[in-house]
């Protein structure tokens, strides 16, 4: 075992152990976006767990004048505001094991080999936002578990349904719940106090170079302390008001997805969060179909199954189009223009298709100030293929992060300009 790893166990006390990471800052500065003159950006990620029927999803022509394929038809009125990509993927295999790689390019079982583990792009952006909003991110689900959001420690972020989303946005916590939150923050402060007290002994054992890195680690601890202090005011700050009634999960997926899109737009409009990730699925009976999403995805080119997939996936894209409508119709109180002008919306899947292939991920990017409006066909040859993480890195830089790598990226995606 390397000497560094042996030292990680020394920072402990009061029944608490806090492992030292690879001496990289745990958190970006939470108020970095507020301190610059750059526009405040938002990020919405939409996904499913079964990929798409590719023959109905990918255009056959490249460039801006492509014919929009059947699955993407609901986006036709927004064609100048989105780009669909071909031949981007993470270079992975593993079928369903690749579902969690959509937003990071790293299977959970590979996370230990990367400096930031398998943190997903939404949670990386959430670290940057910090406590500037009530929720640094919101992870959501409709008829399917959300498997794509991960913290830098590899924890899968739990998701809430439409009822949970509504309550987070609009319902005030009880006095007891608020007190519990105060106690939680107090415990965290106590833990960090213990860490700082014990850190001196560790620092004395390190060489000069490691002391520099350890100093960076202590800076991250101070960042956590600052974050805890900044979280405190949100406990008693009133939530926005709404005339909407509390929703319940609907029997049909399209109905529930429509409600969720309206709640997402409300979350962005009220600046309750700037980052949302939503996984959607299928309920038996949707569109009059009998069966399950997984069964349809193993279609074997049987017409009945491929037509079912096209209906399910076309609805997912229709809901994305509805969300764009909502964001275009709302003024942006922070930046001017509309909310859509500064909101990136990414649709995609870690497993590209239900036949378990992870090659040629379905990826559609809309909004956010990017130069869009085309079908970008990336090189298909094995030695020329571009990593999908290059797109994720471009998204992070557009969001405001000063980073030059993410996941398995080799750089940003060329030709994808933003403002």
TORKOL-4160 file (C-alpha; in steps of 0.2 Angstrom, whole numbers, padded with zeros to 4 digits, m for minus):
419
<pt num="1" X="0000" Y="0000" Z="0000"/>
<pt num="2" X="0007" Y="0017" Z="m0004"/>
<pt num="3" X="0013" Y="0028" Z="0010"/>
<pt num="4" X="0000" Y="0041" Z="0007"/>
<pt num="5" X="m0015" Y="0029" Z="0009"/>
<pt num="6" X="m0008" Y="0023" Z="0026"/>
<pt num="7" X="m0009" Y="0041" Z="0032"/>
<pt num="8" X="m0027" Y="0043" Z="0027"/>
<pt num="9" X="m0033" Y="0035" Z="0043"/>
<pt num="10" X="m0025" Y="0048" Z="0055"/>
<pt num="11" X="m0038" Y="0061" Z="0054"/>
<pt num="12" X="m0051" Y="0054" Z="0066"/>
<pt num="13" X="m0058" Y="0058" Z="0083"/>
<pt num="14" X="m0075" Y="0060" Z="0092"/>
<pt num="15" X="m0081" Y="0044" Z="0084"/>
<pt num="16" X="m0078" Y="0051" Z="0067"/>
<pt num="17" X="m0066" Y="0047" Z="0053"/>
<pt num="18" X="m0063" Y="0058" Z="0038"/>
<pt num="19" X="m0052" Y="0051" Z="0024"/>
<pt num="20" X="m0040" Y="0063" Z="0016"/>
<pt num="21" X="m0043" Y="0063" Z="m0003"/>
<pt num="22" X="m0030" Y="0064" Z="m0016"/>
<pt num="23" X="m0026" Y="0081" Z="m0010"/>
<pt num="24" X="m0037" Y="0090" Z="m0023"/>
<pt num="25" X="m0050" Y="0102" Z="m0018"/>
<pt num="26" X="m0066" Y="0094" Z="m0013"/>
<pt num="27" X="m0077" Y="0108" Z="m0018"/>
<pt num="28" X="m0077" Y="0122" Z="m0031"/>
<pt num="29" X="m0080" Y="0140" Z="m0023"/>
<pt num="30" X="m0099" Y="0140" Z="m0021"/>
<pt num="31" X="m0101" Y="0158" Z="m0025"/>
<pt num="32" X="m0089" Y="0158" Z="m0040"/>
<pt num="33" X="m0103" Y="0161" Z="m0052"/>
<pt num="34" X="m0109" Y="0176" Z="m0043"/>
<pt num="35" X="m0092" Y="0184" Z="m0042"/>
<pt num="36" X="m0090" Y="0186" Z="m0061"/>
<pt num="37" X="m0099" Y="0195" Z="m0074"/>
<pt num="38" X="m0102" Y="0180" Z="m0084"/>
<pt num="39" X="m0120" Y="0174" Z="m0087"/>
<pt num="40" X="m0127" Y="0163" Z="m0074"/>
<pt num="41" X="m0130" Y="0146" Z="m0082"/>
<pt num="42" X="m0142" Y="0131" Z="m0078"/>
<pt num="43" X="m0141" Y="0113" Z="m0083"/>
<pt num="44" X="m0155" Y="0100" Z="m0086"/>
<pt num="45" X="m0150" Y="0082" Z="m0090"/>
<pt num="46" X="m0164" Y="0070" Z="m0097"/>
<pt num="47" X="m0161" Y="0052" Z="m0098"/>
<pt num="48" X="m0169" Y="0034" Z="m0099"/>
<pt num="49" X="m0161" Y="0018" Z="m0094"/>
<pt num="50" X="m0164" Y="0008" Z="m0110"/>
<pt num="51" X="m0156" Y="0019" Z="m0124"/>
<pt num="52" X="m0166" Y="0022" Z="m0140"/>
<pt num="53" X="m0171" Y="0013" Z="m0156"/>
<pt num="54" X="m0157" Y="0021" Z="m0166"/>
<pt num="55" X="m0164" Y="0019" Z="m0183"/>
<pt num="56" X="m0178" Y="0031" Z="m0179"/>
<pt num="57" X="m0167" Y="0043" Z="m0169"/>
<pt num="58" X="m0151" Y="0047" Z="m0179"/>
<pt num="59" X="m0153" Y="0058" Z="m0195"/>
<pt num="60" X="m0146" Y="0051" Z="m0211"/>
<pt num="61" X="m0138" Y="0067" Z="m0217"/>
<pt num="62" X="m0126" Y="0078" Z="m0208"/>
<pt num="63" X="m0125" Y="0097" Z="m0206"/>
<pt num="64" X="m0139" Y="0110" Z="m0203"/>
<pt num="65" X="m0151" Y="0104" Z="m0217"/>
<pt num="66" X="m0153" Y="0086" Z="m0211"/>
<pt num="67" X="m0171" Y="0078" Z="m0211"/>
<pt num="68" X="m0177" Y="0077" Z="m0194"/>
<pt num="69" X="m0180" Y="0058" Z="m0190"/>
<pt num="70" X="m0196" Y="0052" Z="m0182"/>
<pt num="71" X="m0191" Y="0051" Z="m0164"/>
<pt num="72" X="m0184" Y="0069" Z="m0165"/>
<pt num="73" X="m0199" Y="0076" Z="m0174"/>
<pt num="74" X="m0207" Y="0085" Z="m0158"/>
<pt num="75" X="m0191" Y="0096" Z="m0158"/>
<pt num="76" X="m0194" Y="0102" Z="m0176"/>
<pt num="77" X="m0200" Y="0119" Z="m0171"/>
<pt num="78" X="m0184" Y="0121" Z="m0161"/>
<pt num="79" X="m0172" Y="0114" Z="m0174"/>
<pt num="80" X="m0161" Y="0130" Z="m0174"/>
<pt num="81" X="m0159" Y="0128" Z="m0155"/>
<pt num="82" X="m0152" Y="0110" Z="m0153"/>
<pt num="83" X="m0139" Y="0099" Z="m0161"/>
<pt num="84" X="m0139" Y="0080" Z="m0162"/>
<pt num="85" X="m0123" Y="0071" Z="m0161"/>
<pt num="86" X="m0118" Y="0054" Z="m0170"/>
<pt num="87" X="m0103" Y="0043" Z="m0165"/>
<pt num="88" X="m0100" Y="0050" Z="m0148"/>
<pt num="89" X="m0098" Y="0038" Z="m0134"/>
<pt num="90" X="m0088" Y="0033" Z="m0119"/>
<pt num="91" X="m0079" Y="0019" Z="m0127"/>
<pt num="92" X="m0086" Y="0007" Z="m0114"/>
<pt num="93" X="m0095" Y="m0010" Z="m0115"/>
<pt num="94" X="m0106" Y="m0019" Z="m0102"/>
<pt num="95" X="m0124" Y="m0016" Z="m0107"/>
<pt num="96" X="m0134" Y="m0011" Z="m0092"/>
<pt num="97" X="m0118" Y="m0008" Z="m0082"/>
<pt num="98" X="m0115" Y="0007" Z="m0093"/>
<pt num="99" X="m0132" Y="0016" Z="m0089"/>
<pt num="100" X="m0124" Y="0025" Z="m0074"/>
<pt num="101" X="m0110" Y="0031" Z="m0086"/>
<pt num="102" X="m0121" Y="0044" Z="m0095"/>
<pt num="103" X="m0114" Y="0059" Z="m0086"/>
<pt num="104" X="m0097" Y="0054" Z="m0082"/>
<pt num="105" X="m0090" Y="0041" Z="m0094"/>
<pt num="106" X="m0084" Y="0029" Z="m0079"/>
<pt num="107" X="m0092" Y="0013" Z="m0074"/>
<pt num="108" X="m0094" Y="0013" Z="m0054"/>
<pt num="109" X="m0082" Y="m0002" Z="m0054"/>
<pt num="110" X="m0069" Y="0009" Z="m0062"/>
<pt num="111" X="m0071" Y="0024" Z="m0051"/>
<pt num="112" X="m0056" Y="0021" Z="m0040"/>
<pt num="113" X="m0044" Y="0023" Z="m0054"/>
<pt num="114" X="m0049" Y="0042" Z="m0057"/>
<pt num="115" X="m0045" Y="0057" Z="m0047"/>
<pt num="116" X="m0063" Y="0062" Z="m0045"/>
<pt num="117" X="m0070" Y="0045" Z="m0045"/>
<pt num="118" X="m0086" Y="0044" Z="m0055"/>
<pt num="119" X="m0093" Y="0060" Z="m0051"/>
<pt num="120" X="m0106" Y="0065" Z="m0063"/>
<pt num="121" X="m0107" Y="0081" Z="m0073"/>
<pt num="122" X="m0122" Y="0087" Z="m0064"/>
<pt num="123" X="m0114" Y="0085" Z="m0047"/>
<pt num="124" X="m0098" Y="0093" Z="m0053"/>
<pt num="125" X="m0108" Y="0108" Z="m0058"/>
<pt num="126" X="m0118" Y="0107" Z="m0041"/>
<pt num="127" X="m0102" Y="0108" Z="m0032"/>
<pt num="128" X="m0098" Y="0124" Z="m0041"/>
<pt num="129" X="m0115" Y="0132" Z="m0037"/>
<pt num="130" X="m0114" Y="0127" Z="m0019"/>
<pt num="131" X="m0126" Y="0136" Z="m0008"/>
<pt num="132" X="m0130" Y="0150" Z="m0020"/>
<pt num="133" X="m0147" Y="0141" Z="m0022"/>
<pt num="134" X="m0158" Y="0132" Z="m0010"/>
<pt num="135" X="m0154" Y="0116" Z="m0019"/>
<pt num="136" X="m0137" Y="0114" Z="m0027"/>
<pt num="137" X="m0145" Y="0101" Z="m0038"/>
<pt num="138" X="m0162" Y="0091" Z="m0039"/>
<pt num="139" X="m0162" Y="0073" Z="m0045"/>
<pt num="140" X="m0179" Y="0067" Z="m0051"/>
<pt num="141" X="m0188" Y="0052" Z="m0058"/>
<pt num="142" X="m0203" Y="0047" Z="m0067"/>
<pt num="143" X="m0208" Y="0029" Z="m0068"/>
<pt num="144" X="m0190" Y="0024" Z="m0067"/>
<pt num="145" X="m0175" Y="0024" Z="m0055"/>
<pt num="146" X="m0162" Y="0038" Z="m0058"/>
<pt num="147" X="m0145" Y="0029" Z="m0060"/>
<pt num="148" X="m0134" Y="0043" Z="m0067"/>
<pt num="149" X="m0130" Y="0055" Z="m0053"/>
<pt num="150" X="m0115" Y="0052" Z="m0042"/>
<pt num="151" X="m0105" Y="0062" Z="m0030"/>
<pt num="152" X="m0086" Y="0062" Z="m0030"/>
<pt num="153" X="m0086" Y="0049" Z="m0017"/>
<pt num="154" X="m0096" Y="0037" Z="m0028"/>
<pt num="155" X="m0113" Y="0039" Z="m0019"/>
<pt num="156" X="m0128" Y="0038" Z="m0030"/>
<pt num="157" X="m0139" Y="0053" Z="m0027"/>
<pt num="158" X="m0157" Y="0048" Z="m0022"/>
<pt num="159" X="m0171" Y="0054" Z="m0033"/>
<pt num="160" X="m0188" Y="0061" Z="m0029"/>
<pt num="161" X="m0205" Y="0060" Z="m0039"/>
<pt num="162" X="m0217" Y="0074" Z="m0044"/>
<pt num="163" X="m0224" Y="0074" Z="m0026"/>
<pt num="164" X="m0207" Y="0075" Z="m0018"/>
<pt num="165" X="m0201" Y="0088" Z="m0031"/>
<pt num="166" X="m0216" Y="0099" Z="m0027"/>
<pt num="167" X="m0214" Y="0098" Z="m0008"/>
<pt num="168" X="m0195" Y="0103" Z="m0010"/>
<pt num="169" X="m0200" Y="0118" Z="m0020"/>
<pt num="170" X="m0215" Y="0125" Z="m0011"/>
<pt num="171" X="m0219" Y="0117" Z="0005"/>
<pt num="172" X="m0211" Y="0124" Z="0021"/>
<pt num="173" X="m0203" Y="0112" Z="0032"/>
<pt num="174" X="m0210" Y="0109" Z="0050"/>
<pt num="175" X="m0202" Y="0117" Z="0065"/>
<pt num="176" X="m0196" Y="0100" Z="0070"/>
<pt num="177" X="m0188" Y="0097" Z="0053"/>
<pt num="178" X="m0179" Y="0114" Z="0053"/>
<pt num="179" X="m0172" Y="0110" Z="0070"/>
<pt num="180" X="m0166" Y="0094" Z="0065"/>
<pt num="181" X="m0157" Y="0102" Z="0050"/>
<pt num="182" X="m0149" Y="0115" Z="0062"/>
<pt num="183" X="m0143" Y="0100" Z="0073"/>
<pt num="184" X="m0136" Y="0092" Z="0057"/>
<pt num="185" X="m0126" Y="0107" Z="0052"/>
<pt num="186" X="m0120" Y="0109" Z="0070"/>
<pt num="187" X="m0114" Y="0091" Z="0070"/>
<pt num="188" X="m0104" Y="0094" Z="0054"/>
<pt num="189" X="m0096" Y="0109" Z="0061"/>
<pt num="190" X="m0091" Y="0098" Z="0076"/>
<pt num="191" X="m0083" Y="0085" Z="0064"/>
<pt num="192" X="m0073" Y="0098" Z="0055"/>
<pt num="193" X="m0067" Y="0106" Z="0071"/>
<pt num="194" X="m0061" Y="0088" Z="0076"/>
<pt num="195" X="m0052" Y="0087" Z="0059"/>
<pt num="196" X="m0043" Y="0103" Z="0061"/>
<pt num="197" X="m0037" Y="0099" Z="0078"/>
<pt num="198" X="m0030" Y="0082" Z="0072"/>
<pt num="199" X="m0023" Y="0089" Z="0056"/>
<pt num="200" X="m0008" Y="0097" Z="0064"/>
<pt num="201" X="m0001" Y="0080" Z="0069"/>
<pt num="202" X="m0003" Y="0073" Z="0051"/>
<pt num="203" X="0005" Y="0089" Z="0044"/>
<pt num="204" X="0021" Y="0086" Z="0054"/>
<pt num="205" X="0024" Y="0069" Z="0046"/>
<pt num="206" X="0023" Y="0075" Z="0028"/>
<pt num="207" X="0037" Y="0080" Z="0017"/>
<pt num="208" X="0038" Y="0097" Z="0009"/>
<pt num="209" X="0028" Y="0093" Z="m0007"/>
<pt num="210" X="0015" Y="0084" Z="0003"/>
<pt num="211" X="0013" Y="0098" Z="0015"/>
<pt num="212" X="0009" Y="0109" Z="0000"/>
<pt num="213" X="m0005" Y="0097" Z="m0005"/>
<pt num="214" X="m0010" Y="0095" Z="0013"/>
<pt num="215" X="m0012" Y="0114" Z="0014"/>
<pt num="216" X="m0024" Y="0113" Z="m0001"/>
<pt num="217" X="m0034" Y="0099" Z="0008"/>
<pt num="218" X="m0036" Y="0110" Z="0023"/>
<pt num="219" X="m0042" Y="0124" Z="0012"/>
<pt num="220" X="m0055" Y="0112" Z="0006"/>
<pt num="221" X="m0060" Y="0109" Z="0024"/>
<pt num="222" X="m0062" Y="0128" Z="0027"/>
<pt num="223" X="m0073" Y="0128" Z="0011"/>
<pt num="224" X="m0084" Y="0115" Z="0019"/>
<pt num="225" X="m0085" Y="0126" Z="0034"/>
<pt num="226" X="m0090" Y="0140" Z="0024"/>
<pt num="227" X="m0103" Y="0130" Z="0015"/>
<pt num="228" X="m0111" Y="0125" Z="0031"/>
<pt num="229" X="m0112" Y="0143" Z="0037"/>
<pt num="230" X="m0120" Y="0148" Z="0020"/>
<pt num="231" X="m0133" Y="0134" Z="0022"/>
<pt num="232" X="m0139" Y="0140" Z="0038"/>
<pt num="233" X="m0149" Y="0155" Z="0031"/>
<pt num="234" X="m0159" Y="0144" Z="0019"/>
<pt num="235" X="m0167" Y="0135" Z="0034"/>
<pt num="236" X="m0178" Y="0150" Z="0039"/>
<pt num="237" X="m0179" Y="0158" Z="0022"/>
<pt num="238" X="m0197" Y="0156" Z="0015"/>
<pt num="239" X="m0199" Y="0146" Z="0000"/>
<pt num="240" X="m0208" Y="0153" Z="m0016"/>
<pt num="241" X="m0227" Y="0153" Z="m0016"/>
<pt num="242" X="m0237" Y="0144" Z="m0030"/>
<pt num="243" X="m0255" Y="0142" Z="m0035"/>
<pt num="244" X="m0251" Y="0124" Z="m0041"/>
<pt num="245" X="m0259" Y="0110" Z="m0031"/>
<pt num="246" X="m0248" Y="0096" Z="m0024"/>
<pt num="247" X="m0247" Y="0083" Z="m0038"/>
<pt num="248" X="m0247" Y="0064" Z="m0036"/>
<pt num="249" X="m0238" Y="0052" Z="m0048"/>
<pt num="250" X="m0250" Y="0050" Z="m0063"/>
<pt num="251" X="m0255" Y="0033" Z="m0070"/>
<pt num="252" X="m0249" Y="0037" Z="m0087"/>
<pt num="253" X="m0230" Y="0042" Z="m0090"/>
<pt num="254" X="m0234" Y="0056" Z="m0102"/>
<pt num="255" X="m0246" Y="0065" Z="m0089"/>
<pt num="256" X="m0233" Y="0063" Z="m0075"/>
<pt num="257" X="m0219" Y="0069" Z="m0086"/>
<pt num="258" X="m0228" Y="0085" Z="m0091"/>
<pt num="259" X="m0231" Y="0089" Z="m0073"/>
<pt num="260" X="m0212" Y="0086" Z="m0070"/>
<pt num="261" X="m0207" Y="0098" Z="m0084"/>
<pt num="262" X="m0218" Y="0111" Z="m0077"/>
<pt num="263" X="m0210" Y="0109" Z="m0060"/>
<pt num="264" X="m0193" Y="0109" Z="m0067"/>
<pt num="265" X="m0197" Y="0126" Z="m0076"/>
<pt num="266" X="m0203" Y="0133" Z="m0059"/>
<pt num="267" X="m0187" Y="0127" Z="m0050"/>
<pt num="268" X="m0177" Y="0136" Z="m0063"/>
<pt num="269" X="m0188" Y="0152" Z="m0063"/>
<pt num="270" X="m0188" Y="0153" Z="m0044"/>
<pt num="271" X="m0169" Y="0150" Z="m0044"/>
<pt num="272" X="m0172" Y="0136" Z="m0032"/>
<pt num="273" X="m0159" Y="0126" Z="m0041"/>
<pt num="274" X="m0149" Y="0128" Z="m0057"/>
<pt num="275" X="m0146" Y="0109" Z="m0060"/>
<pt num="276" X="m0159" Y="0096" Z="m0063"/>
<pt num="277" X="m0157" Y="0078" Z="m0068"/>
<pt num="278" X="m0172" Y="0068" Z="m0073"/>
<pt num="279" X="m0173" Y="0049" Z="m0077"/>
<pt num="280" X="m0190" Y="0043" Z="m0086"/>
<pt num="281" X="m0197" Y="0026" Z="m0090"/>
<pt num="282" X="m0213" Y="0018" Z="m0095"/>
<pt num="283" X="m0229" Y="0012" Z="m0087"/>
<pt num="284" X="m0238" Y="m0003" Z="m0093"/>
<pt num="285" X="m0253" Y="0004" Z="m0102"/>
<pt num="286" X="m0244" Y="0020" Z="m0109"/>
<pt num="287" X="m0251" Y="0024" Z="m0127"/>
<pt num="288" X="m0261" Y="0008" Z="m0125"/>
<pt num="289" X="m0246" Y="m0003" Z="m0125"/>
<pt num="290" X="m0245" Y="m0019" Z="m0115"/>
<pt num="291" X="m0228" Y="m0024" Z="m0109"/>
<pt num="292" X="m0212" Y="m0017" Z="m0101"/>
<pt num="293" X="m0199" Y="m0005" Z="m0107"/>
<pt num="294" X="m0185" Y="m0018" Z="m0105"/>
<pt num="295" X="m0195" Y="m0031" Z="m0115"/>
<pt num="296" X="m0198" Y="m0018" Z="m0129"/>
<pt num="297" X="m0180" Y="m0013" Z="m0129"/>
<pt num="298" X="m0175" Y="m0031" Z="m0134"/>
<pt num="299" X="m0184" Y="m0029" Z="m0150"/>
<pt num="300" X="m0175" Y="m0040" Z="m0162"/>
<pt num="301" X="m0182" Y="m0029" Z="m0176"/>
<pt num="302" X="m0200" Y="m0035" Z="m0172"/>
<pt num="303" X="m0211" Y="m0021" Z="m0179"/>
<pt num="304" X="m0223" Y="m0022" Z="m0164"/>
<pt num="305" X="m0209" Y="m0019" Z="m0152"/>
<pt num="306" X="m0199" Y="m0006" Z="m0162"/>
<pt num="307" X="m0215" Y="0004" Z="m0165"/>
<pt num="308" X="m0218" Y="0004" Z="m0146"/>
<pt num="309" X="m0200" Y="0010" Z="m0143"/>
<pt num="310" X="m0203" Y="0024" Z="m0155"/>
<pt num="311" X="m0219" Y="0030" Z="m0146"/>
<pt num="312" X="m0210" Y="0029" Z="m0129"/>
<pt num="313" X="m0195" Y="0038" Z="m0135"/>
<pt num="314" X="m0204" Y="0051" Z="m0146"/>
<pt num="315" X="m0214" Y="0056" Z="m0130"/>
<pt num="316" X="m0198" Y="0058" Z="m0120"/>
<pt num="317" X="m0192" Y="0070" Z="m0134"/>
<pt num="318" X="m0209" Y="0079" Z="m0134"/>
<pt num="319" X="m0208" Y="0082" Z="m0116"/>
<pt num="320" X="m0190" Y="0090" Z="m0119"/>
<pt num="321" X="m0198" Y="0101" Z="m0132"/>
<pt num="322" X="m0212" Y="0106" Z="m0120"/>
<pt num="323" X="m0199" Y="0111" Z="m0107"/>
<pt num="324" X="m0190" Y="0121" Z="m0120"/>
<pt num="325" X="m0207" Y="0130" Z="m0124"/>
<pt num="326" X="m0209" Y="0134" Z="m0105"/>
<pt num="327" X="m0191" Y="0141" Z="m0103"/>
<pt num="328" X="m0193" Y="0151" Z="m0119"/>
<pt num="329" X="m0209" Y="0159" Z="m0112"/>
<pt num="330" X="m0202" Y="0164" Z="m0096"/>
<pt num="331" X="m0191" Y="0180" Z="m0093"/>
<pt num="332" X="m0174" Y="0177" Z="m0085"/>
<pt num="333" X="m0173" Y="0188" Z="m0070"/>
<pt num="334" X="m0154" Y="0185" Z="m0067"/>
<pt num="335" X="m0148" Y="0187" Z="m0085"/>
<pt num="336" X="m0161" Y="0196" Z="m0095"/>
<pt num="337" X="m0169" Y="0187" Z="m0111"/>
<pt num="338" X="m0178" Y="0171" Z="m0108"/>
<pt num="339" X="m0173" Y="0156" Z="m0096"/>
<pt num="340" X="m0169" Y="0145" Z="m0111"/>
<pt num="341" X="m0156" Y="0157" Z="m0117"/>
<pt num="342" X="m0145" Y="0152" Z="m0102"/>
<pt num="343" X="m0151" Y="0134" Z="m0099"/>
<pt num="344" X="m0142" Y="0119" Z="m0106"/>
<pt num="345" X="m0153" Y="0104" Z="m0109"/>
<pt num="346" X="m0144" Y="0088" Z="m0113"/>
<pt num="347" X="m0154" Y="0072" Z="m0118"/>
<pt num="348" X="m0144" Y="0056" Z="m0118"/>
<pt num="349" X="m0142" Y="0038" Z="m0112"/>
<pt num="350" X="m0127" Y="0028" Z="m0105"/>
<pt num="351" X="m0132" Y="0012" Z="m0113"/>
<pt num="352" X="m0135" Y="0018" Z="m0131"/>
<pt num="353" X="m0148" Y="0005" Z="m0136"/>
<pt num="354" X="m0158" Y="m0009" Z="m0128"/>
<pt num="355" X="m0148" Y="m0022" Z="m0137"/>
<pt num="356" X="m0135" Y="m0018" Z="m0124"/>
<pt num="357" X="m0123" Y="m0009" Z="m0136"/>
<pt num="358" X="m0115" Y="0007" Z="m0128"/>
<pt num="359" X="m0108" Y="0013" Z="m0145"/>
<pt num="360" X="m0115" Y="0029" Z="m0153"/>
<pt num="361" X="m0124" Y="0036" Z="m0138"/>
<pt num="362" X="m0140" Y="0046" Z="m0142"/>
<pt num="363" X="m0135" Y="0064" Z="m0137"/>
<pt num="364" X="m0145" Y="0080" Z="m0140"/>
<pt num="365" X="m0140" Y="0096" Z="m0133"/>
<pt num="366" X="m0151" Y="0112" Z="m0133"/>
<pt num="367" X="m0149" Y="0130" Z="m0127"/>
<pt num="368" X="m0137" Y="0137" Z="m0116"/>
<pt num="369" X="m0129" Y="0149" Z="m0128"/>
<pt num="370" X="m0121" Y="0136" Z="m0138"/>
<pt num="371" X="m0119" Y="0137" Z="m0157"/>
<pt num="372" X="m0132" Y="0124" Z="m0162"/>
<pt num="373" X="m0144" Y="0119" Z="m0175"/>
<pt num="374" X="m0136" Y="0104" Z="m0184"/>
<pt num="375" X="m0132" Y="0085" Z="m0185"/>
<pt num="376" X="m0114" Y="0084" Z="m0180"/>
<pt num="377" X="m0107" Y="0068" Z="m0186"/>
<pt num="378" X="m0090" Y="0064" Z="m0177"/>
<pt num="379" X="m0077" Y="0052" Z="m0184"/>
<pt num="380" X="m0083" Y="0034" Z="m0184"/>
<pt num="381" X="m0066" Y="0025" Z="m0186"/>
<pt num="382" X="m0060" Y="0017" Z="m0170"/>
<pt num="383" X="m0043" Y="0027" Z="m0169"/>
<pt num="384" X="m0052" Y="0043" Z="m0173"/>
<pt num="385" X="m0067" Y="0042" Z="m0161"/>
<pt num="386" X="m0071" Y="0057" Z="m0150"/>
<pt num="387" X="m0075" Y="0054" Z="m0131"/>
<pt num="388" X="m0092" Y="0059" Z="m0126"/>
<pt num="389" X="m0084" Y="0067" Z="m0110"/>
<pt num="390" X="m0077" Y="0080" Z="m0122"/>
<pt num="391" X="m0095" Y="0086" Z="m0124"/>
<pt num="392" X="m0097" Y="0085" Z="m0105"/>
<pt num="393" X="m0081" Y="0095" Z="m0102"/>
<pt num="394" X="m0088" Y="0109" Z="m0114"/>
<pt num="395" X="m0104" Y="0109" Z="m0104"/>
<pt num="396" X="m0094" Y="0112" Z="m0088"/>
<pt num="397" X="m0084" Y="0126" Z="m0096"/>
<pt num="398" X="m0100" Y="0134" Z="m0102"/>
<pt num="399" X="m0107" Y="0133" Z="m0085"/>
<pt num="400" X="m0093" Y="0143" Z="m0078"/>
<pt num="401" X="m0080" Y="0130" Z="m0072"/>
<pt num="402" X="m0062" Y="0133" Z="m0075"/>
<pt num="403" X="m0057" Y="0115" Z="m0078"/>
<pt num="404" X="m0047" Y="0107" Z="m0092"/>
<pt num="405" X="m0053" Y="0089" Z="m0090"/>
<pt num="406" X="m0068" Y="0079" Z="m0084"/>
<pt num="407" X="m0070" Y="0060" Z="m0083"/>
<pt num="408" X="m0061" Y="0052" Z="m0099"/>
<pt num="409" X="m0061" Y="0068" Z="m0109"/>
<pt num="410" X="m0046" Y="0073" Z="m0120"/>
<pt num="411" X="m0052" Y="0091" Z="m0122"/>
<pt num="412" X="m0067" Y="0101" Z="m0126"/>
<pt num="413" X="m0078" Y="0097" Z="m0141"/>
<pt num="414" X="m0071" Y="0106" Z="m0156"/>
<pt num="415" X="m0083" Y="0118" Z="m0166"/>
<pt num="416" X="m0095" Y="0119" Z="m0151"/>
<pt num="417" X="m0094" Y="0138" Z="m0147"/>
<pt num="418" X="m0103" Y="0146" Z="m0133"/>
<pt num="419" X="m0106" Y="0163" Z="m0126"/>
